Amino acid sequence: MTNSEPQIIDVNEQIDAAPIGGLQLAVLGLSLIAMVLEGYDTFTVGYVGPQIAAAWNVSPSNLGILFTSGIFGSTLGYLGVGPIADHFGRRKLIILGTFAFGLITLCSVAAPSLGSFIAARVLAGLALGVVLPNVVALVAELAPLRRRSLSVVILYSGFAIGAATGGMLSTRLVPTFGWRSVFVVGGIAPMTLSLIMGWALPESVRFLALRDGGDPRLRKTMARIAGPSRIPSDARFILPGEAMSRQPIIRLFRDGRAISTLLVWLVLAMDGSSIDVLVFWIPTLTARAGVSANAGINFTVMFLLGGTLGAYAIGYFMDRVGGFRVLVPIHACAAVLVMIFALFIHAASLPLAFLLGVSLPGGTSGAQGLIARLYPTSLRTTGVGWAVGIGRLTSIVAPVFTGMLLARGLRPRLIVAAISIPVAIAAISLLGMSFNAHARRAVLSSDAA
């Protein structure tokens, strides 16, 4: 008597045909919280920069180094984690990275000197760099095609939410409990989140299908996504046209991907450096233009709020009218709005801050949403990690360079005006991507070939 052949099931078809359910929403929610915590950690140090400078007598140039120390650590994580995750999976690295980030941040509260505090910031950033590419890959690999851009863009919007939350909390915590209190919150929260993730997060079904189509975890997760009646007990799962990659970094430049890879790196580099300079330095720049410190912080918070709401709207329209048709004009608007802000920096207009946030961090979230589509499952974490990591390299330099310009007495209006240049370069790069065959095919298809 012969055994019947197992039923072969295409994971992509099942996910794309199924409605969005509780599992996908839970994964998106937990991943969004992780991104919120990353935004909080990255930019809160900017809000408490004056207090740290006073406590340790920090010069403007060294303050710029402090601001970017976490970014430097996360960049190392982004560049290094991709090949590991694309071989071993997403779930464990997300949970361990989140816990490690929280623990190191909590320990940094006891740092006795600026040097030891900066070292802790680098290590915390390294742990965060492990988390971000993996949560992006996990969310993208559980989302149906019709909602993939929106899901990833919502995820990236958490970065702006966290940055705005850091601003609001710092104004309340610091006067009562001191500047170290913001890092106590920033340490306890991710450690708690990691425990919840250990219970609730599944492994990526697309990753499992590539490694072992008969893995019992696949049937359990797919039954929750598509419904038990659609997943037979003897099912074997496949991802047609995909295979595990042994050289993921090199493959980012093969099979027609080279131009789209380089262009998306350039977009994120230009966007990231522009946003980081604005968020880190707006309170200082506006103060030097004659605006109160609280007004500068309020401008920054409104800028980030606009980025959050803008990301949702941009992700929605990207899934309906196309990514490039939305992102090219929104980046062009951002460049114009930066120039307007430079002209009227003394006013610190909140409506202008909101519109600038919609177009710049909102548009950046949309650009980051393209990354998950540019690469197949076997390259997704590597693709996301290297795109964000390369982008962060300029984010390390730009705030430090801004501090040097301020130290030399350059007018705040000229510094802000100069930010329009990288934003314009990002718009031109996105336009170039729209004419690239691989980028167009990848953004329009269910998964990059």
Helices and strands as residue ranges (DSSP letters): E 8-10, H 11-17, H 22-47, H 49-56, H 60-88, H 91-108, H 114-142, G 145-147, H 148-177, H 181-200, H 205-211, H 216-226, G 228-230, E 236-238, H 248-251, H 258-288, H 293-321, H 323-343, H 350-359, H 361-374, G 377-379, H 380-407, H 412-434, H 437-444
